[in-house]
């Protein structure tokens, strides 16, 4: 069971996470490491729309009364969820998870796609000394794995060509050396 904790989607060492992270784990998602640059604004909720759908990117007015210098008045749904969880459920404790779920139900579409049949990879992203989480759907992971496999095959082929070229150069040098020795020493 994952415990609630503000500030990030998932904390492996503590088996804790935010509302988005807890929901993703409950849906069967996993976190695996990957290095990739990303925008500062994406670190907290990176690619959660891959798990829950494009509706998470819709910009809405947040339901809390925080000052606009603390959080923009209008934000993407996924960012509102992160803000409400971090600031109100775990921070001020003036909201609870049931209230957060009730608010999400007011903005999510009526029909939501069924959970994926294979777990979605949720990958920590390391950039500028910070660790945040990203979601990658299985189709993207398979495509990336295929690209890596193809690139490795190209690298192996080029390495073999280099070895052959070096062997040919060594044979040529040996042949020239033998020819030179015969010419001058025989």
Legacy VTK file of the C-alpha trace (Angstrom):
# vtk DataFile Version 3.0
C-alpha trace
ASCII
DATASET POLYDATA
POINTS 186 float
0.000 0.000 0.000
1.319 3.439 -0.913
1.205 6.215 1.696
0.267 9.837 0.931
3.147 12.317 0.706
3.273 15.789 -0.852
5.921 17.075 -3.217
6.298 14.308 -5.771
4.438 11.613 -7.629
6.313 8.714 -6.055
8.986 8.237 -3.409
10.322 4.690 -3.841
12.300 4.552 -0.579
9.225 5.516 1.441
6.611 3.793 -0.743
4.742 7.093 -0.745
3.370 9.529 -3.290
0.870 12.222 -4.151
-2.715 11.697 -5.265
-1.632 11.199 -8.890
1.120 8.758 -7.888
-1.126 6.752 -5.552
-3.836 6.521 -8.218
-1.318 5.487 -10.885
0.132 2.739 -8.667
-3.405 1.541 -7.898
-4.010 1.384 -11.659
-0.975 -0.861 -12.138
1.650 1.652 -13.234
5.320 1.257 -12.299
8.195 3.694 -11.856
11.511 3.003 -13.608
14.529 5.319 -14.019
15.164 7.343 -17.194
17.273 10.442 -17.843
15.724 13.111 -20.050
15.554 16.925 -20.015
12.180 18.518 -19.289
10.518 21.843 -18.685
10.433 23.104 -15.106
6.639 23.396 -15.267
6.326 19.668 -16.083
8.365 18.214 -13.236
5.543 17.740 -10.735
2.924 16.121 -12.994
4.970 14.972 -15.971
2.971 13.128 -18.603
0.195 11.943 -16.264
-2.188 12.487 -19.176
-0.698 9.347 -20.748
-2.303 7.352 -17.925
-5.545 9.257 -17.401
-6.207 10.887 -20.777
-5.970 14.245 -22.510
-8.685 15.717 -20.268
-5.953 16.182 -17.629
-4.519 18.978 -19.838
-7.704 21.047 -19.827
-7.220 24.417 -18.119
-9.741 25.076 -15.331
-10.159 27.464 -12.447
-8.869 25.898 -9.255
-11.452 25.475 -6.495
-9.328 26.823 -3.644
-8.880 30.419 -2.511
-5.073 30.517 -2.531
-3.540 33.823 -3.576
-2.620 33.929 -7.250
1.069 34.437 -6.410
0.994 30.995 -4.715
-0.636 29.270 -7.683
-2.145 30.610 -10.913
-5.907 31.045 -10.770
-6.333 28.822 -13.843
-4.237 25.702 -14.281
-4.302 22.354 -16.052
-6.395 19.781 -14.191
-3.344 17.636 -13.395
-1.606 20.671 -11.871
-4.719 21.587 -9.862
-4.793 18.038 -8.457
-1.116 18.280 -7.481
-1.655 21.734 -5.917
-4.727 20.645 -3.948
-2.983 17.538 -2.672
0.326 19.211 -1.780
-1.029 22.465 -0.369
-4.439 21.566 1.034
-4.657 17.799 1.727
-1.112 17.313 3.037
-0.145 20.924 3.825
-2.900 23.017 5.405
-5.119 19.940 5.877
-8.202 22.003 5.033
-9.117 19.402 2.361
-9.181 15.618 2.576
-8.760 12.952 -0.102
-12.525 12.454 -0.337
-12.992 16.159 -1.142
-10.187 15.997 -3.714
-11.779 12.940 -5.353
-15.169 14.687 -5.359
-13.653 17.717 -7.115
-11.896 15.506 -9.709
-15.237 13.839 -10.434
-16.645 17.261 -11.377
-13.992 17.826 -14.077
-13.258 14.336 -15.418
-15.152 13.058 -18.441
-18.099 10.758 -17.805
-16.578 7.894 -19.770
-13.010 7.007 -18.869
-10.963 4.450 -20.770
-10.484 1.126 -18.960
-7.129 0.525 -17.267
-4.379 -0.623 -19.626
-3.929 -4.396 -19.911
-0.194 -4.008 -19.344
1.280 -1.734 -16.705
2.230 1.759 -17.845
5.837 2.656 -17.132
6.139 5.680 -14.855
9.661 6.865 -15.055
11.623 9.111 -12.735
13.180 11.970 -14.615
16.440 13.469 -13.421
17.198 17.035 -14.407
19.027 19.861 -12.664
19.491 17.759 -9.546
15.746 17.145 -9.080
13.888 13.890 -9.430
10.350 13.933 -10.747
8.176 11.332 -12.386
6.985 10.724 -15.904
4.450 8.373 -17.407
5.185 6.509 -20.608
2.550 4.275 -22.148
3.626 0.725 -23.092
3.463 1.540 -26.823
6.065 4.295 -26.390
8.269 2.062 -24.255
8.133 -0.677 -26.903
8.963 1.851 -29.638
11.919 3.205 -27.636
13.151 -0.344 -26.913
12.931 -1.148 -30.636
14.893 2.004 -31.501
17.558 1.047 -28.946
17.727 -2.491 -30.374
18.124 -1.148 -33.929
20.746 1.377 -32.868
22.665 -1.357 -31.019
22.610 -3.478 -34.200
24.016 -0.524 -36.178
26.723 0.022 -33.537
27.630 -3.690 -33.603
27.832 -3.607 -37.408
30.052 -0.507 -37.376
32.310 -2.053 -34.718
32.667 -5.196 -36.866
33.493 -3.088 -39.956
36.143 -1.266 -37.939
37.711 -4.562 -36.811
37.733 -5.855 -40.402
39.271 -2.592 -41.643
41.952 -2.749 -38.938
42.661 -6.406 -39.748
42.930 -5.556 -43.459
45.289 -2.678 -42.668
47.398 -4.969 -40.486
47.573 -7.615 -43.266
48.491 -4.912 -45.816
51.164 -3.501 -43.523
52.551 -6.991 -42.970
52.528 -7.703 -46.709
54.278 -4.394 -47.461
56.760 -5.056 -44.711
57.487 -8.525 -46.142
57.802 -7.129 -49.675
60.138 -4.375 -48.460
62.297 -6.882 -46.573
62.551 -9.148 -49.619
63.468 -6.232 -51.888
66.208 -4.802 -49.703
67.506 -7.839 -47.852
67.460 -10.588 -50.460
LINES 1 187
186 0 1 2 3 4 5 6 7 8 9 10 11 12 13 14 15 16 17 18 19 20 21 22 23 24 25 26 27 28 29 30 31 32 33 34 35 36 37 38 39 40 41 42 43 44 45 46 47 48 49 50 51 52 53 54 55 56 57 58 59 60 61 62 63 64 65 66 67 68 69 70 71 72 73 74 75 76 77 78 79 80 81 82 83 84 85 86 87 88 89 90 91 92 93 94 95 96 97 98 99 100 101 102 103 104 105 106 107 108 109 110 111 112 113 114 115 116 117 118 119 120 121 122 123 124 125 126 127 128 129 130 131 132 133 134 135 136 137 138 139 140 141 142 143 144 145 146 147 148 149 150 151 152 153 154 155 156 157 158 159 160 161 162 163 164 165 166 167 168 169 170 171 172 173 174 175 176 177 178 179 180 181 182 183 184 185
